[in-house]
Amino acid sequence: MDTRYKQANKEAIISLLLTIIYFIAWVISGYYVSDKIGFLGLPLWFELSCIMVPVGFILLCWAIVKFQFKNISLE
């Protein structure tokens, strides 16, 4: 099998796992965190699900693309 297919399959699996993990983190922080006031003055569930989780996953996605994804020729 061509190494490009192996790399593309690996990247697709990583992307799918990141999507599933993001969804689970968003649901947990949105529905299972209390209504306490967070450090930004907003409800804690909102700060986590709409600010902290997306920022964390932006950084995680950057690291995954930087260190796991490879630039391959599609020709």
N, CA, C and O atoms as a DFTB+ gen file, in Angstrom:
300 C
 N C O
     1  1       0.855      -1.181       0.000
     2  2       0.000       0.000       0.000
     3  2       0.896       1.238       0.000
     4  3       1.953       1.268       0.631
     5  1       0.451       2.232      -0.710
     6  2       1.173       3.496      -0.804
     7  2       1.211       4.201       0.556
     8  3       0.219       4.206       1.285
     9  1       2.341       4.786       0.885
    10  2       2.479       5.453       2.182
    11  2       1.580       6.668       2.307
    12  3       1.236       7.081       3.415
    13  1       1.197       7.246       1.166
    14  2       0.282       8.397       1.213
    15  2      -1.076       7.995       1.767
    16  3      -1.694       8.763       2.503
    17  1      -1.546       6.803       1.422
    18  2      -2.833       6.332       1.926
    19  2      -2.774       6.068       3.428
    20  3      -3.722       6.361       4.157
    21  1      -1.657       5.514       3.879
    22  2      -1.495       5.281       5.316
    23  2      -1.497       6.604       6.079
    24  3      -2.133       6.724       7.126
    25  1      -0.779       7.598       5.545
    26  2      -0.727       8.904       6.201
    27  2      -2.094       9.580       6.181
    28  3      -2.512      10.161       7.183
    29  1      -2.790       9.510       5.054
    30  2      -4.117      10.113       4.960
    31  2      -5.105       9.423       5.907
    32  3      -5.941      10.085       6.521
    33  1      -5.008       8.110       6.024
    34  2      -5.877       7.374       6.941
    35  2      -5.575       7.758       8.385
    36  3      -6.495       7.952       9.180
    37  1      -4.308       7.869       8.725
    38  2      -3.912       8.278      10.077
    39  2      -4.441       9.670      10.398
    40  3      -4.956       9.898      11.493
    41  1      -4.320      10.594       9.463
    42  2      -4.808      11.961       9.677
    43  2      -6.321      12.004       9.802
    44  3      -6.854      12.786      10.590
    45  1      -7.017      11.180       9.042
    46  2      -8.482      11.136       9.133
    47  2      -8.922      10.588      10.485
    48  3      -9.871      11.101      11.078
    49  1      -8.255       9.566      10.974
    50  2      -8.600       8.999      12.278
    51  2      -8.326      10.008      13.387
    52  3      -9.143      10.162      14.295
    53  1      -7.192      10.696      13.326
    54  2      -6.868      11.717      14.330
    55  2      -7.913      12.826      14.299
    56  3      -8.354      13.285      15.353
    57  1      -8.311      13.259      13.118
    58  2      -9.314      14.319      12.998
    59  2     -10.660      13.886      13.576
    60  3     -11.327      14.667      14.255
    61  1     -11.053      12.659      13.310
    62  2     -12.298      12.139      13.859
    63  2     -12.237      12.049      15.382
    64  3     -13.198      12.408      16.062
    65  1     -11.122      11.578      15.916
    66  2     -10.965      11.502      17.372
    67  2     -10.996      12.889      18.007
    68  3     -11.611      13.069      19.058
    69  1     -10.348      13.864      17.390
    70  2     -10.392      15.234      17.906
    71  2     -11.820      15.768      17.921
    72  3     -12.221      16.443      18.869
    73  1     -12.580      15.471      16.889
    74  2     -13.968      15.926      16.818
    75  2     -14.806      15.303      17.925
    76  3     -15.590      15.991      18.579
    77  1     -14.642      14.009      18.134
    78  2     -15.405      13.317      19.177
    79  2     -15.010      13.828      20.564
    80  3     -15.876      14.057      21.408
    81  1     -13.717      14.005      20.800
    82  2     -13.247      14.509      22.090
    83  2     -13.755      15.921      22.331
    84  3     -14.157      16.253      23.446
    85  1     -13.743      16.759      21.293
    86  2     -14.248      18.122      21.440
    87  2     -15.730      18.111      21.818
    88  3     -16.151      18.841      22.716
    89  1     -16.507      17.292      21.138
    90  2     -17.936      17.222      21.425
    91  2     -18.193      16.755      22.857
    92  3     -19.039      17.315      23.554
    93  1     -17.465      15.737      23.289
    94  2     -17.634      15.235      24.660
    95  2     -17.241      16.308      25.670
    96  3     -17.948      16.507      26.658
    97  1     -16.125      17.002      25.439
    98  2     -15.691      18.065      26.356
    99  2     -16.712      19.196      26.391
   100  3     -16.986      19.751      27.454
   101  1     -17.269      19.536      25.251
   102  2     -18.252      20.613      25.193
   103  2     -19.530      20.230      25.946
   104  3     -20.077      21.039      26.697
   105  1     -19.995      19.017      25.748
   106  2     -21.208      18.562      26.433
   107  2     -20.986      18.492      27.939
   108  3     -21.836      18.935      28.710
   109  1     -19.863      17.944      28.360
   110  2     -19.591      17.843      29.803
   111  2     -19.499      19.225      30.424
   112  3     -20.089      19.467      31.477
   113  1     -18.771      20.138      29.792
   114  2     -18.624      21.466      30.392
   115  2     -19.901      22.288      30.277
   116  3     -20.124      23.188      31.086
   117  1     -20.726      22.004      29.309
   118  2     -21.963      22.757      29.152
   119  2     -23.114      22.274      30.009
   120  3     -23.941      23.072      30.448
   121  1     -23.175      20.967      30.251
   122  2     -24.330      20.406      30.939
   123  2     -24.050      19.886      32.341
   124  3     -24.980      19.732      33.132
   125  1     -22.795      19.614      32.666
   126  2     -22.510      18.991      33.952
   127  2     -21.692      19.858      34.897
   128  3     -21.238      19.376      35.935
   129  1     -21.496      21.120      34.561
   130  2     -20.765      22.047      35.421
   131  2     -21.785      22.964      36.092
   132  3     -22.813      23.298      35.502
   133  1     -21.497      23.360      37.310
   134  2     -22.453      24.145      38.088
   135  2     -22.624      25.565      37.529
   136  3     -21.915      25.987      36.616
   137  1     -23.585      26.277      38.109
   138  2     -23.886      27.650      37.700
   139  2     -23.085      28.698      38.472
   140  3     -23.453      29.873      38.480
   141  1     -22.016      28.291      39.108
   142  2     -21.193      29.248      39.840
   143  2     -20.650      30.303      38.880
   144  3     -20.564      30.084      37.672
   145  1     -20.288      31.451      39.446
   146  2     -19.694      32.512      38.640
   147  2     -18.209      32.201      38.453
   148  3     -17.499      31.913      39.416
   149  1     -17.754      32.264      37.212
   150  2     -16.355      32.001      36.907
   151  2     -15.491      33.234      37.100
   152  3     -15.960      34.265      37.581
   153  1     -14.231      33.121      36.722
   154  2     -13.308      34.227      36.949
   155  2     -13.467      35.367      35.951
   156  3     -12.862      36.421      36.146
   157  1     -14.245      35.203      34.903
   158  2     -14.540      36.291      33.966
   159  2     -15.862      36.983      34.290
   160  3     -16.250      37.928      33.603
   161  1     -16.556      36.520      35.332
   162  2     -17.829      37.099      35.722
   163  2     -19.024      36.470      35.029
   164  3     -20.155      36.916      35.223
   165  1     -18.796      35.459      34.239
   166  2     -19.855      34.732      33.545
   167  2     -20.108      33.418      34.266
   168  3     -19.289      32.998      35.083
   169  1     -21.227      32.763      33.979
   170  2     -21.426      31.437      34.578
   171  2     -20.295      30.486      34.171
   172  3     -19.819      30.521      33.037
   173  1     -19.882      29.649      35.101
   174  2     -18.739      28.766      34.874
   175  2     -18.965      27.831      33.693
   176  3     -18.038      27.588      32.920
   177  1     -20.178      27.302      33.536
   178  2     -20.445      26.399      32.417
   179  2     -20.249      27.115      31.084
   180  3     -19.770      26.513      30.123
   181  1     -20.616      28.395      31.020
   182  2     -20.445      29.157      29.781
   183  2     -18.973      29.418      29.495
   184  3     -18.516      29.279      28.361
   185  1     -18.235      29.798      30.534
   186  2     -16.807      30.056      30.345
   187  2     -16.079      28.810      29.855
   188  3     -15.229      28.889      28.968
   189  1     -16.409      27.675      30.429
   190  2     -15.744      26.447      30.022
   191  2     -16.154      26.017      28.620
   192  3     -15.296      25.749      27.779
   193  1     -17.464      25.949      28.360
   194  2     -17.917      25.389      27.087
   195  2     -17.745      26.328      25.907
   196  3     -17.596      25.862      24.778
   197  1     -17.761      27.636      26.131
   198  2     -17.699      28.574      25.010
   199  2     -16.383      29.345      24.913
   200  3     -16.132      29.999      23.901
   201  1     -15.545      29.279      25.938
   202  2     -14.287      30.012      25.886
   203  2     -13.096      29.074      26.069
   204  3     -12.221      29.010      25.206
   205  1     -13.056      28.351      27.178
   206  2     -11.885      27.549      27.515
   207  2     -11.727      26.305      26.631
   208  3     -10.627      26.031      26.151
   209  1     -12.785      25.567      26.416
   210  2     -12.691      24.365      25.583
   211  2     -12.306      24.725      24.139
   212  3     -11.413      24.079      23.590
   213  1     -12.933      25.720      23.497
   214  2     -12.499      26.061      22.145
   215  2     -11.045      26.542      22.074
   216  3     -10.317      26.162      21.157
   217  1     -10.622      27.361      23.017
   218  2      -9.227      27.832      23.009
   219  2      -8.271      26.661      23.203
   220  3      -7.247      26.569      22.525
   221  1      -8.604      25.777      24.119
   222  2      -7.774      24.596      24.337
   223  2      -7.685      23.717      23.101
   224  3      -6.616      23.198      22.781
   225  1      -8.796      23.548      22.409
   226  2      -8.772      22.705      21.224
   227  2      -8.131      23.385      20.023
   228  3      -7.607      22.703      19.143
   229  1      -8.160      24.690      19.966
   230  2      -7.401      25.383      18.927
   231  2      -5.923      25.101      19.113
   232  3      -5.221      24.802      18.148
   233  1      -5.447      25.191      20.339
   234  2      -4.044      24.891      20.623
   235  2      -3.725      23.416      20.364
   236  3      -2.670      23.096      19.815
   237  1      -4.625      22.525      20.754
   238  2      -4.421      21.099      20.517
   239  2      -4.386      20.787      19.026
   240  3      -3.537      20.016      18.578
   241  1      -5.288      21.369      18.260
   242  2      -5.303      21.147      16.807
   243  2      -4.046      21.699      16.154
   244  3      -3.501      21.084      15.237
   245  1      -3.582      22.857      16.618
   246  2      -2.337      23.412      16.082
   247  2      -1.180      22.436      16.311
   248  3      -0.384      22.184      15.407
   249  1      -1.095      21.889      17.534
   250  2      -0.014      20.963      17.853
   251  2      -0.121      19.683      17.025
   252  3       0.892      19.167      16.554
   253  1      -1.323      19.174      16.845
   254  2      -1.508      17.956      16.045
   255  2      -1.095      18.203      14.600
   256  3      -0.394      17.382      14.010
   257  1      -1.517      19.313      14.031
   258  2      -1.158      19.612      12.638
   259  2       0.352      19.828      12.514
   260  3       0.962      19.388      11.540
   261  1       0.942      20.489      13.474
   262  2       2.372      20.783      13.429
   263  2       3.216      19.521      13.530
   264  3       4.209      19.391      12.815
   265  1       2.839      18.583      14.409
   266  2       3.706      17.453      14.707
   267  2       3.250      16.107      14.137
   268  3       4.065      15.191      14.033
   269  1       1.978      15.958      13.766
   270  2       1.497      14.671      13.282
   271  2       1.197      14.648      11.782
   272  3       1.420      13.634      11.120
   273  1       0.702      15.743      11.255
   274  2       0.331      15.785       9.846
   275  2       1.574      16.033       8.995
   276  3       2.482      16.758       9.401
   277  1       1.601      15.433       7.829
   278  2       2.727      15.564       6.904
   279  2       2.244      16.205       5.608
   280  3       1.107      15.994       5.186
   281  1       3.106      16.979       4.990
   282  2       2.816      17.577       3.710
   283  2       3.178      16.552       2.641
   284  3       4.355      16.265       2.423
   285  1       2.144      15.989       1.963
   286  2       2.393      14.957       0.961
   287  2       1.883      15.425      -0.394
   288  3       0.952      16.224      -0.488
   289  1       2.502      14.919      -1.411
   290  2       2.101      15.228      -2.782
   291  2       0.839      14.445      -3.130
   292  3       0.738      13.256      -2.825
   293  1      -0.110      15.103      -3.762
   294  2      -1.335      14.418      -4.164
   295  2      -1.327      13.985      -5.618
   296  3      -2.344      13.524      -6.138
   297  1      -0.200      14.129      -6.269
   298  2      -0.106      13.741      -7.678
   299  2       0.250      12.292      -7.852
   300  3       0.366      11.816      -8.982
